[in-house]
Amino acid sequence: MALISYFEIAFRLFLALLLGGIVGFERESQNRPAGFRTHILVSVGSALVMLVSAYSFSGENVDPSRIAAQVVTGVGFLGAGTILRHGNTVTGLTTAASLWIVSGIGLAVGIGFYMGAVFATLMVLISLIVLRSLESYFTRKRCLRRLWVKGFYQPGLLGRVGGVLGELGIYVVKVDLGDAQYLESFQRDVITIEFVLRLPQRTNVSDFLYRVAVLEGIIEVGWDGDEVPVNMTVKK
């Protein structure tokens, strides 16, 4: 059995606690299901398993990596508990991944690979904090769409369209009401309404357009800015 001092054991476990706690604090600040204490437990537990694997067994047929390898499987089950599905939206994947990487950090500390554990922690923080802001920026840009709706000028038209938007969880960023114009073909006043919308990533665009198009009073609906315009006309 390899020799290791009590001080070295305590130092490795404390470093695992510190590095796991840093990642866990970020998850806790985002109100994620696995936060500060969970990440600390995973990191310290992984470090302890690696210490046991590396320094508590001896012999020619002993493979110290076998016990440590089971940490990855065990953390996989733990991370699965943080993944939640609400309709078409899946949350918790990032937290599950952070638990997995924290277990790897703990294993690295347990075997004495300190610099690898520290650098991995820094990269995790960059991914969770810095890249999250960039991801949110590009997501907002990608999900903003401009919708135009043409319909008969009548009370409740805007409310009916807003009802569909609310049911689908679509955020209205801006609304522009055009001037009502009398069209001889319909012998009625017609108005065009333009919406700037923020669409959830998994929105079924075709279904959304159809649900708006079949509303009472709607003549035509479509998107602005598409290379191939998507529009739908429903005869009333």
Beta strands, then each sheet from edge to edge (+ up, - down):
strand 1: 84-86
strand 2: 89-91
strand 3: 144-152
strand 4: 171-177
strand 5: 181-183
strand 6: 188-198
strand 7: 218-224
strand 8: 231-233
sheet 1: 1+ 2-
sheet 2: 4+ 6- 3+ 7- 8+
sheet 3: 4+ 6- 5+
end
